[in-house]
Amino acid sequence: MKSNVLQAIVGIEVFPLISLIIFVGVFTAMFIWVFKMDKSSANSMAEIPLQDGNRDEIFNRNL
């Protein structure tokens, strides 16, 4: 029954392709962003969970 319902929808075959393109695009963008990031920025982000204090103060200090 489930497959019959999905087959009855016109244009449904394009949605998996769109989902794959969005996933690969976001994954690639994050991959590029991480490798272009400078080391000091990465180190300051890595230390955020270990710092005490107010969340807003820590965020503003690391920007």
Backbone hydrogen bonds in HBPLUS format (Angstrom, degrees):
<---DONOR---> <-ACCEPTOR-->    atom                        ^
c    i                          cat <-CA-CA->   ^        H-A-AA   ^      H-
h    n   atom  resd res      DA  || num        DHA   H-A  angle D-A-AA Bond
n    s   type  num  typ     dist DA aas  dist angle  dist       angle   num
A0005-VAL N   A0001-MET O   3.05 MM   4  6.36 150.8  2.13 152.3 159.6     1
A0006-LEU N   A0002-LYS O   3.13 MM   4  6.43 163.5  2.16 151.6 155.5     2
A0007-GLN N   A0003-SER O   2.97 MM   4  6.06 148.7  2.07 141.3 149.8     3
A0008-ALA N   A0004-ASN O   3.18 MM   4  6.23 133.4  2.40 134.4 144.9     4
A0008-ALA N   A0005-VAL O   3.21 MM   3  5.23 134.3  2.43  95.7 107.9     5
A0009-ILE N   A0006-LEU O   3.39 MM   3  5.54 153.6  2.47 100.7 107.7     6
A0014-VAL N   A0011-GLY O   3.42 MM   3  6.07 168.3  2.44 116.6 119.7     7
A0015-PHE N   A0012-ILE O   3.29 MM   3  5.80 151.0  2.38 113.2 119.9     8
A0018-ILE N   A0014-VAL O   3.01 MM   4  6.29 158.4  2.06 153.7 160.2     9
A0019-SER N   A0015-PHE O   2.93 MM   4  6.10 162.0  1.97 153.5 158.2    10
A0020-LEU N   A0016-PRO O   2.98 MM   4  6.15 156.7  2.03 144.3 150.3    11
A0021-ILE N   A0017-LEU O   2.96 MM   4  6.19 159.5  2.00 149.7 155.2    12
A0022-ILE N   A0018-ILE O   2.96 MM   4  6.20 160.4  2.00 151.8 156.7    13
A0023-PHE N   A0019-SER O   2.94 MM   4  6.12 165.1  1.96 150.5 154.8    14
A0024-VAL N   A0020-LEU O   2.92 MM   4  6.06 172.3  1.92 154.9 157.0    15
A0025-GLY N   A0021-ILE O   2.92 MM   4  5.95 154.8  1.99 143.1 150.8    16
A0026-VAL N   A0022-ILE O   2.95 MM   4  6.13 165.7  1.97 154.9 157.7    17
A0027-PHE N   A0023-PHE O   2.91 MM   4  6.03 167.8  1.93 153.8 158.0    18
A0028-THR N   A0024-VAL O   2.89 MM   4  5.92 158.7  1.94 144.3 150.3    19
A0029-ALA N   A0025-GLY O   2.95 MM   4  6.08 158.2  2.00 144.7 151.2    20
A0030-MET N   A0026-VAL O   2.94 MM   4  6.15 161.9  1.97 154.0 158.2    21
A0031-PHE N   A0027-PHE O   2.97 MM   4  6.12 154.9  2.04 144.2 151.6    22
A0032-ILE N   A0028-THR O   2.94 MM   4  6.16 162.4  1.97 152.7 156.4    23
A0033-TRP N   A0029-ALA O   2.91 MM   4  6.06 160.4  1.95 146.8 152.9    24
A0034-VAL N   A0030-MET O   2.94 MM   4  6.07 159.9  1.98 149.5 153.9    25
A0035-PHE N   A0031-PHE O   3.17 MM   4  6.37 160.1  2.22 146.0 151.1    26
A0036-LYS N   A0032-ILE O   2.98 MM   4  6.10 134.4  2.19 145.8 157.7    27
A0037-MET N   A0033-TRP O   3.12 MM   4  6.10 121.6  2.48 137.7 150.5    28
A0042-ALA N   A0038-ASP O   3.22 MM   4  6.56 159.0  2.27 150.8 156.8    29
A0043-ASN N   A0039-LYS O   2.91 MM   4  6.11 156.9  1.97 149.8 156.2    30
A0044-SER N   A0040-SER O   3.01 MM   4  6.16 155.6  2.07 143.2 149.3    31
A0045-MET N   A0041-SER O   3.07 MM   4  6.29 152.6  2.15 145.6 152.8    32
A0046-ALA N   A0042-ALA O   2.95 MM   4  6.11 147.3  2.06 142.4 151.8    33
A0047-GLU N   A0043-ASN O   3.13 MM   4  6.33 135.6  2.34 141.2 151.3    34
A0048-ILE N   A0045-MET O   3.36 MM   3  5.40 153.7  2.43 100.5 107.8    35
A0050-LEU N   A0047-GLU O   3.07 MM   3  5.41 140.2  2.23 110.3 121.8    36
A0051-GLN N   A0048-ILE O   3.27 MM   3  5.49 161.2  2.31 110.9 116.3    37
A0058-ILE N   A0054-ASN O   3.11 MM   4  6.38 161.3  2.15 154.8 159.6    38
A0059-PHE N   A0055-ARG O   3.01 MM   4  6.19 160.7  2.05 147.8 153.2    39
A0060-ASN N   A0056-ASP O   2.98 MM   4  6.12 166.9  2.00 150.4 153.5    40
A0061-ARG N   A0057-GLU O   2.99 MM   4  6.04 149.5  2.08 143.4 151.8    41
A0062-ASN N   A0058-ILE O   3.12 MM   4  6.27 146.8  2.24 145.4 152.9    42
